[in-house]
Amino acid sequence: MKRITIVFLSLLLLLSISGCGKNKGSESNSSDTSSSDSSSSVESAVPVSEKIHSTEVIDGVTYIDGILIVNKTYSLPKSYNYGLTDDTLKAFKKMKNAASKDNIPLEIVSGFRSYEEQEVLYKEYTAENGKKKADTFSARPGYSEHQSGLAIDVNYADFSTVGSKDMKWLDKHCAEYGFIIRFPEGKESITGYDYEPWHLRYVGKDIAKEIKKQGICLEEYLGITSEYKD
C-alpha cells in the first residue's frame, strides 16, 4: 500500500512539472506575438511631417523663414532704399570671376531700383503694352525685387538672350554662389512673371542649391502666392 502511494505521488509530481512547462511556453509565445504586433503598429503610425513656415513683418518688410520676400503678394515700403546688399555684390563678384575662366563675361545691367525709378519704368511699359501685358514682365512700384537690393539682371536683360551661352552658364552655376533664377521657365503661373533667365535673386548658397535641386521657384519653396489684389 505504501509503495502504491509513492508511485501515485510520483505521477502527480510529473504531471505538475509538465503542466508548468507548458504554461511557461504559452506565456512566452504570447509575449513574443504581442511585442511583434506592437512594433508593427508603431512603425505604421509614424506621421509624415509637413514644413511649417514662419512669417515676420518688420517695418513693413515681410520675412518668411527669415528670407526677405517681395512679389505680387508682398510689397516693400516706399521708403525702402538701401542699394544692393554687400552679400549680393560679393557673391556676384565671385561668380563673375568663375565665369570668366569659362570665357563667359558677366555684368550687372540692372541692380537696385528705387520705388520712384520702378514707378517711372512701369508707367512706360503700361503705356507701350497695356497694364495686363506689362504685369507679366514688369513689377508695379513697391512690388519689385530690384528694390530689395537682392536682385540683379545680368548681361542683356532681353528675351533674345534665352538659350544663349551666358544664360545657360547662369542656370547651371548661379546656385553655387547663392543665386537662383528668380522667374524660372514653366513656373510663370506661380511667380506671376514670364521666364527671365537673366534675373537672379540672392538667397544664400544652401537655399539656392536646395531650390535648384528640387527644380522649384521661391514661391513653392516658401509656400506662398504671387498675386496682385486688384
Buried (B, 14 or more C-beta within 10 A) or exposed (E): EEEEEEEEEEEEEEEEEEEEEEEEEEEEEEEEEEEEEEEEEEEEEEEEEEEEEEEEEEEEBBBBBEBBBBBBBBBBEBEBBEEBBEBBBEBBEEBBEBBEEEEBEBEBEBBBBBBEBBBEBBBEBBEEBEEEEBBEBBBBBBBBBBBBBBBBBBBBBEEEBEEBEBBEBBBEBBBBBBBBBBBBEEBBEBBBBBBBBBBBBBBBBEBBBBBBEEEBBBBBBBEBEBEEEE
